[in-house]
Amino acid sequence: MGDQQPRHRNGSGVALAYRERYGEDPAGCWRAPGRVNLIGEHTDYTGGLVLPLAIDHACYVAAGPAPGTRTTVGTLWGGDDGPPPPVSFEAGHIVPGDLTGWAAYVAGVVWALRERLGDVPGPPALNLLIDSEVPVGAGLSSSAALECAVAVAVTALVRDVDPEGPARDLTPLDLALVAKRCENDFVGAPTGYMDQLASMLGRPGHLLYLDTRSLTWEHVPFDPAAGGLQLLVIDTRAPHALVDGEYAVRRATCEQATRMLGVGALRDIGVADLVGVLARLPQEMMRRRVRHVVTENERVRAVVALLRAQRDLRALGPLLNASHDSLRDDFEVTVPHLDVAVDAARSAGAVGARMTGGGFGGSVIALVDADRSEAVATAVREAFAGRGFAPPAVFPVSPGAGAGRLS
């Protein structure tokens, strides 16, 4: 798929750039991956079930202690105008609202860790340098990858100073919750649990079957290549118009329906009870939203059952397709770019295709026969050209490892 693939990095570049910028070697380099959600969309903030995978595209952080009291953060990635200028802040005094933009995701992790640990010994200031190969705005959780990479880096530096302190006992789950608190309470995005947990807990060759109510999980084997298949990401590069406001509206509608129905969570509603349950809701729009969440949870269960039974992965196709159709018709979070990509992929022979992520732009995933991947990619590009859309980026992904330190 040629130059459409994101450029892979291995962390060595960010370490070298750190040395050039700060005049010394970093204390270490850490990484955290983006994620793709195979199925289970808009269920994670309703106590539901999700099935993501950590992808083999990551965010990298080189970090070390700094003189003085101000933490400085730089980045190697940016838009057409190059990387933005570095940002500095007083780590001991940062509070929500002090920073916006990309730097808020870094400062927010430092703040959330301080909230979690209290005043513990640690470096009074840090130098950090960030690079990422997770496309921004593609629905692949570039923000969660950044948060989790910073979380594991800063935690490691605190442990270096105080090996027996409270940071010693922080688990990957704890750090995922720190990253989520950053996004919710510092950045102000009302996201659920999936993105950060997928980035922290990913395992090569496996999906993360996550119950977002109990925060329990199971690693389920997923090896498309063994069956002659490939999982493609189609980054539509569509602008995310209204994504923040519309995401919040969907969440508020689901929460209102939960209260009206008197259930603990929408995942407590079974498909067999759906007709009677929907009749109790006053608005057709609300009924459609609830129908998506209930049926999507059931589709997650069905996919996991197929994987546990070691069935041919082609059996996943109808479930992936049904998920997209529900997101389009009932949850109404697709846009023309997403629907055109899905329709073109299916017409070109994809086993199944659906939007992934929050919607209103972002990416589509397509499960394809490996020998048809280029044909599917070409069909999507031609369909985009026919609609006057900018060319999409198309690239394969495989389940990768969760966040950690680079050797």
WOTA-V898186 format. One record per residue. RES is the residue in three letters. SS is DSSP state (H for helix, E for strand, C for the rest). PSI is psi as a letter, one per 30 degrees, with the letter a starting at -180 (NA if undefined). NEAR is the number of other ideal C-beta (glycine too) atoms within 10 Angstrom. Layout:
BEGIN
RES_SS_PSI_NEAR / RES_SS_PSI_NEAR
END
This chain:
BEGIN
MET_C_g_15 / GLY_H_b_8 / ASP_H_g_6 / GLN_H_f_14 / GLN_C_k_15 / PRO_C_k_19 / ARG_C_k_8 / HIS_C_k_9 / ARG_C_l_18 / ASN_C_g_13 / GLY_C_f_19 / SER_H_e_12 / GLY_H_e_14 / VAL_H_e_29 / ALA_H_e_19 / LEU_H_e_14 / ALA_H_e_18 / TYR_H_e_26 / ARG_H_e_14 / GLU_H_e_9 / ARG_H_e_15 / TYR_H_f_17 / GLY_C_g_8 / GLU_C_l_12 / ASP_C_k_13 / PRO_C_l_23 / ALA_C_f_17 / GLY_E_l_19 / CYS_E_k_24 / TRP_E_l_27 / ARG_E_l_28 / ALA_E_k_34 / PRO_E_l_31 / GLY_E_a_34 / ARG_E_l_34 / VAL_E_k_25 / ASN_E_j_30 / LEU_E_e_29 / ILE_E_l_28 / GLY_C_i_25 / GLU_C_k_29 / HIS_C_h_25 / THR_C_f_28 / ASP_H_f_23 / TYR_H_g_19 / THR_H_g_25 / GLY_C_g_22 / GLY_C_a_26 / LEU_E_k_24 / VAL_E_l_29 / LEU_E_i_24 / PRO_E_l_27 / LEU_E_k_27 / ALA_E_k_32 / ILE_E_l_27 / ASP_E_h_18 / HIS_E_k_26 / ALA_E_l_30 / CYS_E_k_31 / TYR_E_k_27 / VAL_E_k_33 / ALA_E_k_30 / ALA_E_l_27 / GLY_E_l_19 / PRO_E_l_17 / ALA_C_l_19 / PRO_C_l_8 / GLY_C_a_10 / THR_C_g_13 / ARG_E_k_14 / THR_E_k_25 / THR_E_k_17 / VAL_E_k_23 / GLY_E_l_22 / THR_E_k_23 / LEU_C_f_18 / TRP_C_l_20 / GLY_E_a_12 / GLY_E_a_8 / ASP_C_f_4 / ASP_C_g_6 / GLY_E_a_9 / PRO_E_k_14 / PRO_C_l_14 / PRO_C_l_9 / PRO_C_l_14 / VAL_E_k_18 / SER_E_l_17 / PHE_E_l_20 / GLU_E_j_14 / ALA_C_e_21 / GLY_C_f_14 / HIS_C_g_10 / ILE_C_k_19 / VAL_C_l_9 / PRO_C_k_15 / GLY_C_f_9 / ASP_C_e_15 / LEU_C_l_20 / THR_C_l_10 / GLY_C_a_9 / TRP_H_e_20 / ALA_H_f_20 / ALA_H_e_23 / TYR_H_f_26 / VAL_H_e_28 / ALA_H_e_26 / GLY_H_e_26 / VAL_H_e_27 / VAL_H_e_24 / TRP_H_e_25 / ALA_H_e_24 / LEU_H_e_25 / ARG_H_e_19 / GLU_H_e_13 / ARG_H_e_17 / LEU_H_f_17 / GLY_C_a_8 / ASP_C_j_7 / VAL_C_l_14 / PRO_C_k_10 / GLY_C_l_24 / PRO_C_k_18 / PRO_C_f_16 / ALA_C_l_18 / LEU_E_l_23 / ASN_E_k_25 / LEU_E_k_27 / LEU_E_k_26 / ILE_E_k_26 / ASP_E_l_24 / SER_E_k_25 / GLU_C_g_22 / VAL_C_j_24 / PRO_C_k_19 / VAL_C_k_13 / GLY_C_g_18 / ALA_C_g_26 / GLY_C_g_29 / LEU_C_g_28 / SER_C_h_31 / SER_H_e_23 / SER_H_e_25 / ALA_H_e_30 / ALA_H_e_32 / LEU_H_e_28 / GLU_H_e_33 / CYS_H_e_39 / ALA_H_e_32 / VAL_H_e_31 / ALA_H_e_30 / VAL_H_e_27 / ALA_H_e_29 / VAL_H_e_27 / THR_H_e_22 / ALA_H_e_16 / LEU_H_e_21 / VAL_H_e_23 / ARG_H_e_16 / ASP_H_e_15 / VAL_H_e_14 / ASP_C_i_14 / PRO_C_f_9 / GLU_C_g_8 / GLY_C_a_15 / PRO_H_f_13 / ALA_H_f_24 / ARG_H_e_11 / ASP_H_g_8 / LEU_C_k_19 / THR_C_l_10 / PRO_H_e_19 / LEU_H_e_16 / ASP_H_e_16 / LEU_H_e_28 / ALA_H_e_27 / LEU_H_e_20 / VAL_H_e_28 / ALA_H_e_32 / LYS_H_e_22 / ARG_H_e_20 / CYS_H_e_31 / GLU_H_e_25 / ASN_H_e_15 / ASP_H_f_14 / PHE_H_e_25 / VAL_H_e_19 / GLY_C_g_13 / ALA_C_k_18 / PRO_C_h_13 / THR_C_l_19 / GLY_C_a_22 / TYR_C_f_20 / MET_H_e_27 / ASP_H_e_29 / GLN_H_e_31 / LEU_H_e_30 / ALA_H_e_31 / SER_H_e_36 / MET_H_e_28 / LEU_H_g_22 / GLY_C_l_28 / ARG_C_k_17 / PRO_C_k_14 / GLY_C_g_16 / HIS_E_l_20 / LEU_E_l_27 / LEU_E_j_27 / TYR_E_j_22 / LEU_E_k_26 / ASP_E_j_17 / THR_C_f_22 / ARG_C_e_16 / SER_C_f_8 / LEU_C_h_12 / THR_E_l_10 / TRP_E_l_17 / GLU_E_k_12 / HIS_E_j_15 / VAL_E_k_19 / PRO_E_k_13 / PHE_C_j_21 / ASP_C_i_14 / PRO_H_e_20 / ALA_H_e_12 / ALA_H_f_10 / GLY_H_g_15 / GLY_C_g_14 / LEU_E_l_21 / GLN_E_k_20 / LEU_E_j_22 / LEU_E_k_25 / VAL_E_k_26 / ILE_E_j_32 / ASP_E_j_22 / THR_C_f_29 / ARG_C_g_18 / ALA_C_k_24 / PRO_C_k_13 / HIS_C_i_18 / ALA_C_k_10 / LEU_C_g_12 / VAL_H_e_20 / ASP_H_e_13 / GLY_H_e_10 / GLU_H_e_16 / TYR_H_e_20 / ALA_H_e_12 / VAL_H_e_12 / ARG_H_e_22 / ARG_H_e_17 / ALA_H_e_11 / THR_H_e_17 / CYS_H_e_23 / GLU_H_e_14 / GLN_H_e_14 / ALA_H_e_24 / THR_H_e_20 / ARG_H_e_8 / MET_H_e_13 / LEU_H_f_16 / GLY_C_h_7 / VAL_C_l_14 / GLY_C_e_10 / ALA_C_l_18 / LEU_H_f_24 / ARG_H_f_22 / ASP_H_f_15 / ILE_C_k_22 / GLY_C_l_11 / VAL_H_e_13 / ALA_H_f_8 / ASP_H_g_11 / LEU_H_e_16 / VAL_H_e_9 / GLY_H_e_9 / VAL_H_e_18 / LEU_H_e_18 / ALA_C_f_8 / ARG_C_f_12 / LEU_C_k_18 / PRO_C_f_9 / GLN_C_k_11 / GLU_H_e_9 / MET_H_e_12 / MET_H_e_16 / ARG_H_e_18 / ARG_H_e_17 / ARG_H_e_25 / VAL_H_e_26 / ARG_H_e_22 / HIS_H_e_26 / VAL_H_e_27 / VAL_H_e_24 / THR_H_e_15 / GLU_H_e_28 / ASN_H_e_25 / GLU_H_e_19 / ARG_H_e_24 / VAL_H_e_25 / ARG_H_e_16 / ALA_H_e_16 / VAL_H_e_25 / VAL_H_e_18 / ALA_H_e_10 / LEU_H_e_16 / LEU_H_e_21 / ARG_H_e_12 / ALA_C_f_8 / GLN_C_h_8 / ARG_C_l_12 / ASP_C_k_12 / LEU_H_f_21 / ARG_H_f_15 / ALA_H_f_15 / LEU_H_f_23 / GLY_H_e_18 / PRO_H_e_13 / LEU_H_e_19 / LEU_H_e_24 / ASN_H_e_17 / ALA_H_e_18 / SER_H_e_27 / HIS_H_e_25 / ASP_H_e_15 / SER_H_e_21 / LEU_H_e_23 / ARG_H_e_19 / ASP_H_e_12 / ASP_C_e_19 / PHE_C_f_22 / GLU_C_h_15 / VAL_C_g_22 / THR_C_l_24 / VAL_C_l_20 / PRO_H_e_11 / HIS_H_e_25 / LEU_H_e_28 / ASP_H_e_17 / VAL_H_e_22 / ALA_H_e_32 / VAL_H_e_28 / ASP_H_e_16 / ALA_H_e_26 / ALA_H_e_28 / ARG_H_e_20 / SER_H_f_13 / ALA_C_g_20 / GLY_C_g_13 / ALA_C_k_28 / VAL_C_e_26 / GLY_E_l_25 / ALA_E_k_29 / ARG_E_l_30 / MET_E_l_29 / THR_E_k_29 / GLY_C_a_25 / GLY_C_f_23 / GLY_C_a_24 / PHE_C_h_23 / GLY_C_a_24 / GLY_C_b_27 / SER_E_l_29 / VAL_E_k_30 / ILE_E_k_29 / ALA_E_k_29 / LEU_E_j_23 / VAL_E_l_27 / ASP_E_k_17 / ALA_H_e_13 / ASP_H_f_10 / ARG_H_g_20 / SER_H_e_21 / GLU_H_e_14 / ALA_H_e_14 / VAL_H_e_28 / ALA_H_e_25 / THR_H_e_14 / ALA_H_e_20 / VAL_H_e_29 / ARG_H_e_20 / GLU_H_e_12 / ALA_H_e_18 / PHE_H_e_21 / ALA_H_e_11 / GLY_H_f_10 / ARG_H_g_11 / GLY_C_g_6 / PHE_C_l_18 / ALA_C_l_12 / PRO_C_k_12 / PRO_C_l_24 / ALA_E_k_20 / VAL_E_k_26 / PHE_E_l_19 / PRO_E_l_18 / VAL_E_l_24 / SER_C_l_17 / PRO_E_k_27 / GLY_C_a_20 / ALA_C_l_17 / GLY_C_a_23 / ALA_C_k_30 / GLY_E_a_17 / ARG_E_k_12 / LEU_C_k_16 / SER_C_NA_6
END
